[in-house]
């Protein structure tokens, strides 16, 4: 079974600085999808960024980018120029191509200090 | 605003009560999902519906009964719950069950079972 591990339960960053959140996963598949979701205190789960495993180029969305290392099964999220509104729980998720199931990690609570 | 709404946002119920959670999506999607989010645990997929038909039941106890009358609405009927069922229940939708589809989440219902 696929598993997703986020080894950092909590992280903090100074406003305007850069922070990287770690995620590793375990799978025997060669093609799959990876996601980062953000869950602020409002509890609304919001998609931040997604990556297709067959694409070598790392996905980017404005201040958010990923470092996808397929051989190492690593999928980290980099947040540049951190803003107070980035404070949230961040979840890494995996989705195999053959099904609809999303497998989530346990989450990393990000605090942004002014 | 992600186009997925859930009501109620908060619910307190006794173990003998019967209540229902409602989810509505305004995105024109065909697939809908129920997830359970407990403290200190990853999100757990409960049910998947596609075109009103249940396609996945992740070994959920029968005290949780889903209903999908159409592609826009999804209900979770609750009866004789246990205190350990207290959690955040999240609804999500996607265009369909295709491999590339992204799931969009509602704000969740915070359930407390006394």
Interface residues (C-beta under 8 A of the other chain):
Chain A: X4 X33 X35 X37 X42 X43 X44 X45 X46 X47 X50 X52 X91 X95 X96 X97 X98 X99 X100 X101 X102 X103 X104 X105 X106 X107
Chain B: X2 X31 X33 X40 X41 X42 X43 X45 X48 X50 X55 X56 X88 X90 X92 X94 X97 X99 X100 X101 X102 X103 X104 X105 X106 X107 X108 X110
